[in-house]
Every structure is written in C-alpha cells, then in structure tokens.
C-alpha cells in the first residue's frame, strides 16, 4: 500500500530541515524495516512536505514505530524543524491525505 502524508516545515527552518533530514539515523532506518515500511520518500514545495510511504499495513507500521524509543528520539530531534502534520482536509494530525487520481489505477494495472 502507498500512503501520502502532508507536513509543514516551521517558518525559517527549511535549510535546517533539509540539512538535518538528508540522512536519518540508522536505528530509525532499521526500525522502519521491522515495522514493514519498504520505502518513505519526501518531496518539498516551499514549506510544504509531501511524504509517500510504501508498506504492507500503514496503521500496523505506525503502531510499531510509535512504540519505539528510537522514534521518540528522532521526533524530539527533527520536531524542532516541523510545524506539524495535516490530514486530507487540512486538519491537524498524522493522517493520510486523499489520493485523487492515479494513472496506474485508470489503466487497470494497480488494484
């Protein structure tokens, strides 16, 4: 499954965020593997970040990640540069944003 997330970089923190997030800690990378996260890509437009998470089960993966002190340490560190996450309708929260269209779905090559 692919899940998209939206977050916003804190005002004035774009360069710091980019530099700091160029490489995540190896322990966090390993935790993602344990949680079943196959890939996580982040794109930036201004202060807006768009995340694409590829995993078997997003909710199960997040339960594993959120229960880990490795994630707690990372969030305390990277959180200095992030204003917050927003859902599909702009509400605050770490929830997926809505997929509107996919070429693969229209072609019938992705279920």
Helices and strands as residue ranges (DSSP letters): E 2-9, H 14-20, H 26-35, E 37-45, E 48-55, H 58-66, H 69-78, G 79-81, E 82-86, H 103-107
